[in-house]
Amino acid sequence: MSCLFPWYGDLKEFVLHRLRNMRWPSVESLAGAVMLLHIVVCPFTKVEESFNIQAAHDILYHGININQYDHLEFPGVVPRTFLGPLALAVTTYPAVFLCQCLKLSKFISQYLVRIALGLYVLAALSAFGNAIKFRFGPGVKRWMFIITATQFHFMFYMSRPLPNTFALVLVLFALAAWIRQNHGQFLWISGAAIIIFRSELAVFLGLILAAELFSKRLSFTDFLKHVIPAGILLLSLTVLVDSFFWRRWLWPEGEVLWFNTVENKSSQWGTEPFMWYFTSALPRALSMSFFLVPLGITLNPHLRPLLIPAIGYVLLYSNLPHKELRFIIYVIPIFNVVAASAVSKMLANSSKSCFKKLVALAAVCHIIGNITCTTVFLFVSHQNYPGGQAMQKLHQLEKPYIAINLHIDVAAAQTGVTRFTQINSKWRYNKTEDILPGSQEMLDFSHLFVSDDDILQFYQSTHSVIAKIDGFDTLRVDIRSLPPIVVTTKPKIWILKRNLYLKAS
């Protein structure tokens, strides 16, 4: 090449020099940008997030006026802690206050709350990544972040105000402390995750603790020295704070533990086979990286102490019949570390033969498969919040100064409607359940969200449909289309307006 083009060598050296000295964005920045993309594409929340998002709203907008809080009217099946929403409210209060001063839409505050939570998770993931870098090298950390950023579920859940997401922040910090063998931090942070947010984490973090005690890396005396004061202080904190907000003495996570394990009532929300986490949840969450995990643990046996507690947790937790991917979200970064180790190792060995070059290329190119899966999942998820879209549509259709009395049915309330979406202080928003369709009580509302087309018959003579909101229906493969995956939708919510108001407007 240099013979044909004498300038080629100088150009090559110049390009390589510039690439070596270029300040590339950090992998944390990449993950943060992807997290923000997920929030923008799917800004609404679902029923599982309802308590925390409503609690964050109420702390921000009602302060200590507990009588105005949503949880007193809609307490949910089990009580949840206010400590997570309280942290988000304190973090976002200056920005929310500024938005109020500028008279911006209240819905922006929901973006701010979710971004704050996502940044908490990102900070914890960065601490975990730095611990991985300390133990296994910078290449493993870099590829762990790249793999995680190109998968859907972890990035999607990063900003979701679920109890699992609040616990995830603490779990990642606890894992970082464990990897660095800082047992005091590990015990205190693990205690906070278990006692305040998710009691089942006693299984996951308990397996790690048992290994440390058995190997004598942590003495039983040091264990007691930390765990006794941590347990007393953390339990006192959640009992005192949450009893204030709930207006009765309680330990929220204790009641959740009793409900889920002793009474086993969580199975009322559906059950899955024992191996569901391994055959469905983890393959979906890890996407193409799932196939690199066995290779990673083979190439780097030093990762086994990290992976064994994660697998053990998933196996033990599989005994509960009610299963959801978010219940095991904590192990995804660990599986990604193992997959990242495989990619890093294959790249390091790629110069040894043509075959190893091809293998390394395939490992790197699996990222494209991850991005493809994420694109499909994200597009489907965008169609899954008809309630939030209905609220958005109604505020676009109606003039802000018209007196609106809206009834929100259960399905709409579960698919995106929050107090942050109630942006007009002059309108009345009502989520009362179990009102008979067509009754006088329902006819007193000027507008209705109806999610069952069979109920429309009760309002044929009194209301008119002013909008239909479509939502996700099915996903099918069609090789004749480009891309070959087709997402179909169907009407999920009808927005009705009483004819008297229709004529007046």
C-alpha positions as CSV (number, residue, x, y, z in Angstrom):
1,M,0.0,0.0,0.0
2,S,2.9,2.4,0.9
3,C,4.5,1.7,-2.5
4,L,1.3,2.7,-4.4
5,F,0.5,5.6,-2.1
6,P,3.6,7.1,-0.4
7,W,1.4,9.3,1.8
8,Y,-0.6,6.3,3.2
9,G,1.8,5.6,6.0
10,D,1.8,9.1,7.3
11,L,-2.0,9.3,7.1
12,K,-2.4,6.0,8.9
13,E,-0.1,7.2,11.7
14,F,-2.0,10.5,12.0
15,V,-5.4,8.8,12.2
16,L,-4.2,6.3,14.8
17,H,-2.6,9.0,16.8
18,R,-5.8,11.1,16.8
19,L,-7.9,8.1,17.7
20,R,-5.6,7.2,20.6
21,N,-5.6,10.7,22.0
22,M,-9.3,11.5,21.4
23,R,-11.4,12.0,24.5
24,W,-14.2,9.5,24.0
25,P,-17.4,9.8,26.0
26,S,-17.3,7.6,29.1
27,V,-19.3,4.4,29.1
28,E,-21.3,5.9,32.0
29,S,-22.3,8.7,29.6
30,L,-23.5,6.1,27.1
31,A,-25.7,4.4,29.6
32,G,-27.0,7.7,30.8
33,A,-28.0,8.7,27.3
34,V,-29.8,5.4,26.7
35,M,-31.6,5.7,30.0
36,L,-32.8,9.2,28.9
37,L,-33.9,7.8,25.6
38,H,-36.1,5.2,27.4
39,I,-37.7,7.9,29.5
40,V,-38.5,10.1,26.5
41,V,-40.0,7.2,24.5
42,C,-41.9,5.8,27.5
43,P,-42.6,8.7,29.9
44,F,-45.6,7.2,31.6
45,T,-45.8,4.6,34.4
46,K,-47.8,1.5,35.1
47,V,-49.7,0.2,38.1
48,E,-46.7,-1.4,39.7
49,E,-45.0,2.0,39.9
50,S,-48.2,3.7,41.1
51,F,-47.4,4.0,44.8
52,N,-43.9,5.5,44.5
53,I,-44.7,7.9,41.7
54,Q,-47.9,9.2,43.5
55,A,-45.9,9.4,46.8
56,A,-43.2,11.5,45.1
57,H,-45.8,13.8,43.7
58,D,-47.6,14.2,47.0
59,I,-44.4,15.0,48.9
60,L,-43.4,17.6,46.3
61,Y,-46.8,19.2,46.0
62,H,-48.6,18.6,49.3
63,G,-45.7,18.5,51.8
64,I,-46.8,17.6,55.3
65,N,-50.5,17.9,54.4
66,I,-50.9,14.1,54.5
67,N,-54.7,14.3,54.1
68,Q,-54.2,15.2,50.4
69,Y,-52.0,12.1,49.7
70,D,-53.1,9.5,47.2
71,H,-52.2,6.5,49.3
72,L,-54.9,7.3,51.9
73,E,-57.6,6.9,49.3
74,F,-55.9,4.1,47.3
75,P,-53.6,2.2,49.7
76,G,-52.9,-0.7,47.4
77,V,-52.7,-4.4,48.5
78,V,-49.7,-3.9,50.8
79,P,-48.0,-0.8,52.2
80,R,-44.8,0.4,50.8
81,T,-42.0,2.6,52.2
82,F,-41.9,6.3,51.7
83,L,-38.2,6.5,52.0
84,G,-37.5,6.0,48.3
85,P,-40.0,8.7,47.1
86,L,-38.8,11.0,49.9
87,A,-35.2,10.8,48.5
88,L,-36.5,11.5,45.0
89,A,-38.6,14.4,46.2
90,V,-35.7,16.0,48.1
91,T,-33.4,15.5,45.1
92,T,-35.8,17.1,42.6
93,Y,-37.4,19.8,44.7
94,P,-35.2,22.7,43.5
95,A,-35.8,21.8,39.8
96,V,-39.6,21.2,40.4
97,F,-39.8,24.6,42.3
98,L,-38.1,26.3,39.3
99,C,-40.6,24.7,36.9
100,Q,-43.5,26.0,39.1
101,C,-42.0,29.5,39.1
102,L,-41.8,29.3,35.3
103,K,-45.4,28.0,35.1
104,L,-44.2,24.9,33.1
105,S,-46.4,21.8,32.8
106,K,-46.5,19.7,36.0
107,F,-45.8,16.6,33.9
108,I,-42.2,17.8,33.5
109,S,-41.9,17.0,37.2
110,Q,-42.5,13.3,36.4
111,Y,-39.6,13.4,34.0
112,L,-37.4,15.0,36.6
113,V,-38.4,12.4,39.3
114,R,-37.7,9.5,36.9
115,I,-34.4,11.1,35.7
116,A,-33.3,11.4,39.3
117,L,-34.0,7.8,40.0
118,G,-32.2,6.8,36.8
119,L,-29.1,8.8,37.8
120,Y,-29.1,7.1,41.3
121,V,-29.0,3.7,39.5
122,L,-26.4,5.0,37.1
123,A,-24.2,6.1,40.0
124,A,-24.5,2.7,41.7
125,L,-23.8,0.9,38.4
126,S,-20.7,3.1,38.0
127,A,-19.5,2.1,41.5
128,F,-20.1,-1.5,40.6
129,G,-18.3,-1.1,37.3
130,N,-15.3,0.5,39.0
131,A,-15.1,-2.4,41.4
132,I,-15.2,-4.8,38.4
133,K,-12.4,-2.7,36.8
134,F,-10.4,-3.0,40.0
135,R,-10.8,-6.8,40.2
136,F,-11.0,-7.9,36.5
137,G,-9.6,-5.0,34.5
138,P,-10.9,-2.0,32.5
139,G,-11.9,-4.1,29.4
140,V,-14.4,-6.0,31.4
141,K,-16.0,-2.9,32.9
142,R,-16.1,-1.2,29.5
143,W,-17.8,-4.1,27.8
144,M,-20.2,-4.6,30.7
145,F,-21.4,-1.1,30.2
146,I,-21.7,-1.4,26.5
147,I,-23.6,-4.7,26.8
148,T,-25.9,-3.3,29.5
149,A,-26.6,-0.1,27.5
150,T,-27.7,-2.1,24.4
151,Q,-30.1,-4.4,26.3
152,F,-33.6,-3.3,26.9
153,H,-34.9,-4.4,30.3
154,F,-32.2,-3.1,32.6
155,M,-32.1,0.3,30.9
156,F,-35.9,0.4,30.9
157,Y,-36.2,-0.4,34.6
158,M,-33.4,2.1,35.6
159,S,-35.9,5.0,35.9
160,R,-39.0,3.0,36.8
161,P,-40.2,4.0,40.4
162,L,-40.5,0.4,41.6
163,P,-39.4,-0.9,45.0
164,N,-37.1,-3.2,43.0
165,T,-35.4,-0.2,41.4
166,F,-34.8,1.6,44.7
167,A,-33.4,-1.7,46.0
168,L,-31.2,-2.1,42.9
169,V,-29.3,1.1,43.8
170,L,-28.4,-0.4,47.2
171,V,-27.6,-3.8,45.8
172,L,-25.1,-2.4,43.2
173,F,-23.4,-0.4,45.9
174,A,-23.4,-3.5,48.2
175,L,-21.9,-5.6,45.4
176,A,-19.2,-3.0,44.8
177,A,-18.3,-3.0,48.5
178,W,-18.2,-6.8,48.6
179,I,-15.9,-7.0,45.5
180,R,-13.5,-4.6,47.2
181,Q,-13.8,-6.6,50.4
182,N,-15.2,-3.7,52.4
183,H,-17.4,-5.8,54.7
184,G,-18.7,-3.0,56.9
185,Q,-20.2,-1.1,53.9
186,F,-21.5,-4.3,52.5
187,L,-23.4,-5.2,55.6
188,W,-24.9,-1.8,56.2
189,I,-26.0,-1.3,52.6
190,S,-27.3,-4.8,52.3
191,G,-29.3,-4.2,55.5
192,A,-30.9,-1.1,54.0
193,A,-31.8,-3.0,50.8
194,I,-33.4,-5.8,52.7
195,I,-35.1,-4.1,55.7
196,I,-36.4,-1.0,53.8
197,F,-37.1,-2.0,50.2
198,R,-37.1,-5.8,49.3
199,S,-36.9,-8.4,52.0
200,E,-36.3,-11.3,49.5
201,L,-32.8,-9.8,48.9
202,A,-31.9,-11.6,52.1
203,V,-31.6,-14.7,49.9
204,F,-29.2,-13.1,47.3
205,L,-27.1,-11.0,49.7
206,G,-27.3,-13.8,52.3
207,L,-25.6,-16.2,49.9
208,I,-22.7,-13.8,49.5
209,L,-22.6,-13.3,53.3
210,A,-22.6,-17.0,53.9
211,A,-19.6,-17.5,51.6
212,E,-17.7,-14.7,53.3
213,L,-18.3,-16.2,56.7
214,F,-17.6,-19.7,55.6
215,S,-14.3,-18.7,54.0
216,K,-13.4,-16.7,57.1
217,R,-12.8,-13.5,55.0
218,L,-15.4,-12.0,57.4
219,S,-15.3,-13.1,61.1
220,F,-18.5,-13.8,63.0
221,T,-17.5,-11.1,65.5
222,D,-17.2,-8.4,62.8
223,F,-20.4,-9.6,61.4
224,L,-22.3,-9.1,64.6
225,K,-20.5,-5.8,65.2
226,H,-22.1,-4.3,62.1
227,V,-25.3,-6.2,61.6
228,I,-26.8,-5.6,65.1
229,P,-26.6,-1.8,65.1
230,A,-27.5,-1.7,61.4
231,G,-30.6,-3.8,61.9
232,I,-31.8,-1.6,64.9
233,L,-31.1,1.7,63.2
234,L,-32.5,0.8,59.8
235,L,-35.6,-0.8,61.1
236,S,-36.2,2.2,63.4
237,L,-35.8,4.5,60.5
238,T,-38.4,2.8,58.2
239,V,-40.9,2.3,61.1
240,L,-40.7,5.9,62.3
241,V,-40.9,7.5,58.8
242,D,-43.5,5.2,57.3
243,S,-45.7,5.2,60.4
244,F,-45.9,9.0,60.1
245,F,-47.0,8.8,56.5
246,W,-49.3,5.8,56.8
247,R,-51.0,7.1,60.0
248,R,-50.4,3.8,61.9
249,W,-47.5,1.9,63.3
250,L,-46.1,-0.5,60.7
251,W,-43.0,-1.9,59.1
252,P,-43.9,-1.9,55.4
253,E,-41.5,-4.4,54.1
254,G,-42.4,-6.7,57.0
255,E,-46.0,-6.7,55.9
256,V,-44.9,-7.4,52.3
257,L,-42.8,-10.3,53.4
258,W,-45.7,-11.8,55.3
259,F,-48.0,-11.3,52.3
260,N,-45.7,-12.8,49.7
261,T,-44.1,-15.7,51.6
262,V,-46.2,-16.7,54.7
263,E,-49.6,-16.1,53.1
264,N,-48.3,-16.7,49.5
265,K,-50.9,-14.3,48.2
266,S,-48.7,-13.0,45.4
267,S,-49.7,-16.0,43.3
268,Q,-53.1,-14.3,42.9
269,W,-51.4,-12.1,40.3
270,G,-50.4,-15.1,38.2
271,T,-47.9,-18.0,38.3
272,E,-45.1,-19.3,36.1
273,P,-43.3,-22.6,35.9
274,F,-40.2,-23.2,38.1
275,M,-37.6,-22.7,35.3
276,W,-39.4,-19.6,33.9
277,Y,-36.6,-17.2,35.0
278,F,-34.0,-19.3,33.1
279,T,-36.0,-20.1,30.1
280,S,-37.8,-16.8,29.5
281,A,-36.9,-13.9,31.8
282,L,-33.1,-14.1,31.6
283,P,-32.9,-14.8,27.9
284,R,-35.1,-11.8,27.2
285,A,-33.3,-9.5,29.6
286,L,-29.8,-10.5,28.4
287,S,-30.7,-10.7,24.7
288,M,-27.9,-12.0,22.5
289,S,-25.4,-11.7,25.4
290,F,-27.2,-14.7,27.1
291,F,-25.2,-17.0,24.8
292,L,-21.8,-15.5,25.9
293,V,-22.4,-16.3,29.6
294,P,-21.3,-20.0,29.5
295,L,-18.3,-19.0,27.4
296,G,-17.3,-16.2,29.8
297,I,-17.4,-18.4,32.9
298,T,-15.3,-21.0,31.0
299,L,-12.7,-18.5,29.8
300,N,-12.5,-16.7,33.2
301,P,-13.1,-19.1,36.1
302,H,-12.3,-16.3,38.6
303,L,-15.8,-15.0,37.9
304,R,-17.5,-18.0,39.5
305,P,-17.7,-16.5,43.0
306,L,-19.6,-13.6,41.4
307,L,-21.9,-15.7,39.3
308,I,-22.7,-18.6,41.8
309,P,-24.7,-16.4,44.3
310,A,-26.7,-14.8,41.4
311,I,-27.6,-18.3,40.0
312,G,-28.4,-19.5,43.5
313,Y,-30.7,-16.6,44.2
314,V,-32.6,-17.1,40.9
315,L,-33.0,-20.8,41.7
316,L,-34.2,-20.3,45.2
317,Y,-36.5,-17.5,44.3
318,S,-38.0,-19.7,41.6
319,N,-39.8,-21.6,44.3
320,L,-42.3,-18.7,44.6
321,P,-45.0,-19.3,41.9
322,H,-45.5,-15.6,41.1
323,K,-42.7,-14.5,38.9
324,E,-41.7,-11.2,37.2
325,L,-38.5,-10.2,35.6
326,R,-38.1,-7.2,37.9
327,F,-37.8,-9.6,40.9
328,I,-34.4,-10.7,39.6
329,I,-33.2,-7.4,38.0
330,Y,-30.3,-7.3,40.5
331,V,-28.5,-10.2,38.8
332,I,-28.4,-8.8,35.3
333,P,-25.2,-6.8,35.8
334,I,-23.5,-9.9,37.1
335,F,-24.5,-11.9,34.1
336,N,-23.3,-9.0,31.9
337,V,-19.9,-9.0,33.6
338,V,-19.5,-12.6,32.7
339,A,-20.5,-11.9,29.1
340,A,-18.2,-8.9,29.0
341,S,-15.4,-11.0,30.2
342,A,-15.9,-13.3,27.2
343,V,-15.8,-10.5,24.7
344,S,-12.8,-8.9,26.4
345,K,-10.9,-12.2,26.4
346,M,-11.7,-13.0,22.8
347,L,-10.6,-9.6,21.7
348,A,-7.3,-10.0,23.6
349,N,-6.7,-13.3,21.8
350,S,-7.9,-12.2,18.4
351,S,-4.5,-11.7,16.9
352,K,-3.4,-15.3,17.4
353,S,-5.3,-16.8,14.4
354,C,-7.9,-16.0,11.7
355,F,-10.4,-18.2,13.5
356,K,-10.0,-16.3,16.7
357,K,-10.4,-13.1,14.8
358,L,-13.8,-14.3,13.4
359,V,-14.9,-15.4,16.9
360,A,-14.0,-12.0,18.3
361,L,-15.8,-10.3,15.5
362,A,-18.9,-12.4,16.2
363,A,-18.7,-11.5,19.9
364,V,-18.5,-7.8,19.1
365,C,-21.3,-8.0,16.5
366,H,-23.7,-9.6,19.0
367,I,-24.2,-5.9,20.1
368,I,-26.2,-5.4,16.9
369,G,-28.5,-8.2,17.9
370,N,-29.0,-6.6,21.3
371,I,-29.8,-3.2,19.7
372,T,-32.3,-4.9,17.4
373,C,-34.1,-6.6,20.3
374,T,-34.1,-3.4,22.3
375,T,-35.6,-1.4,19.3
376,V,-38.5,-3.9,19.1
377,F,-39.1,-4.0,22.9
378,L,-39.0,-0.2,23.1
379,F,-41.4,0.3,20.3
380,V,-43.8,-2.2,21.9
381,S,-43.5,-0.6,25.3
382,H,-44.3,2.8,23.8
383,Q,-47.7,1.4,22.8
384,N,-48.4,0.0,26.3
385,Y,-49.5,3.2,28.1
386,P,-53.0,4.1,26.7
387,G,-54.0,5.7,30.0
388,G,-51.2,8.2,29.9
389,Q,-51.8,8.9,26.2
390,A,-55.5,9.4,26.9
391,M,-54.8,12.0,29.5
392,Q,-52.4,13.7,27.1
393,K,-55.0,13.6,24.3
394,L,-57.8,15.0,26.4
395,H,-55.7,18.0,27.5
396,Q,-55.0,18.7,23.8
397,L,-58.6,18.4,22.8
398,E,-60.3,20.5,25.5
399,K,-59.8,24.2,26.2
400,P,-58.0,24.6,29.5
401,Y,-60.6,27.1,30.9
402,I,-63.6,24.7,30.4
403,A,-64.9,23.1,33.5
404,I,-64.0,19.4,33.2
405,N,-65.1,16.6,35.5
406,L,-63.3,13.5,34.4
407,H,-63.8,9.9,35.5
408,I,-60.8,7.6,35.0
409,D,-61.5,3.9,35.0
410,V,-59.3,1.3,36.5
411,A,-57.5,0.2,33.2
412,A,-56.6,3.8,32.4
413,A,-55.4,4.5,35.9
414,Q,-53.1,1.4,35.6
415,T,-51.6,2.3,32.3
416,G,-50.1,5.8,32.7
417,V,-52.4,8.1,34.7
418,T,-50.7,9.7,37.6
419,R,-51.2,12.9,39.6
420,F,-48.3,14.3,37.5
421,T,-50.5,14.0,34.4
422,Q,-53.3,16.0,36.1
423,I,-51.9,19.2,34.8
424,N,-55.0,21.5,35.0
425,S,-55.8,22.7,38.5
426,K,-59.3,23.8,37.4
427,W,-60.3,20.3,36.3
428,R,-61.6,17.5,38.5
429,Y,-60.0,14.1,38.2
430,N,-61.8,11.1,39.7
431,K,-60.6,7.5,40.0
432,T,-63.4,6.1,42.1
433,E,-63.9,2.4,41.4
434,D,-67.0,0.2,41.2
435,I,-69.4,2.8,40.0
436,L,-72.1,1.1,37.9
437,P,-71.9,2.0,34.2
438,G,-74.7,4.2,33.1
439,S,-75.7,5.1,36.6
440,Q,-76.5,8.7,37.6
441,E,-73.2,9.0,39.4
442,M,-71.4,8.3,36.1
443,L,-73.7,10.6,34.2
444,D,-72.6,13.5,36.4
445,F,-69.1,13.4,34.9
446,S,-68.6,15.5,31.8
447,H,-65.9,13.2,30.4
448,L,-65.2,9.5,30.8
449,F,-62.3,7.1,30.1
450,V,-63.8,3.8,29.1
451,S,-61.6,0.7,28.5
452,D,-64.2,-1.9,27.8
453,D,-66.1,-1.5,24.5
454,D,-69.0,-3.5,25.9
455,I,-69.6,-0.6,28.3
456,L,-70.0,1.9,25.5
457,Q,-73.6,0.8,25.0
458,F,-74.5,2.4,28.3
459,Y,-73.6,5.8,27.0
460,Q,-74.9,5.7,23.4
461,S,-77.6,8.3,24.0
462,T,-75.8,10.5,26.5
463,H,-72.2,10.7,25.3
464,S,-70.1,10.9,22.2
465,V,-66.7,9.4,21.5
466,I,-64.3,12.2,20.9
467,A,-61.1,10.1,20.7
468,K,-59.9,6.5,20.6
469,I,-56.5,5.6,22.1
470,D,-54.8,2.6,20.5
471,G,-52.5,0.2,22.4
472,F,-50.3,-2.8,21.8
473,D,-52.2,-5.9,20.7
474,T,-49.9,-8.5,19.1
475,L,-46.4,-8.9,17.7
476,R,-45.9,-11.1,14.6
477,V,-43.2,-11.9,12.1
478,D,-43.9,-11.1,8.4
479,I,-41.0,-11.7,6.1
480,R,-42.7,-9.6,3.4
481,S,-42.4,-6.4,5.4
482,L,-39.3,-4.4,6.3
483,P,-38.5,-4.8,9.1
484,P,-40.0,-8.3,9.2
485,I,-41.5,-7.7,12.7
486,V,-45.0,-6.2,12.7
487,V,-46.6,-4.6,15.8
488,T,-50.4,-4.4,15.7
489,T,-52.5,-2.2,17.9
490,K,-56.2,-2.0,18.7
491,P,-58.4,0.6,20.6
492,K,-57.8,0.3,24.3
493,I,-59.4,3.5,25.7
494,W,-62.3,5.5,24.5
495,I,-62.7,9.2,25.6
496,L,-66.3,10.1,26.0
497,K,-67.9,13.5,26.3
498,R,-71.4,14.1,27.6
499,N,-73.6,15.5,24.8
500,L,-74.7,18.5,26.9
501,Y,-71.0,19.6,27.0
502,L,-70.5,18.8,23.4
503,K,-73.3,21.2,22.3
504,A,-72.1,23.9,24.7
505,S,-68.6,23.8,23.2
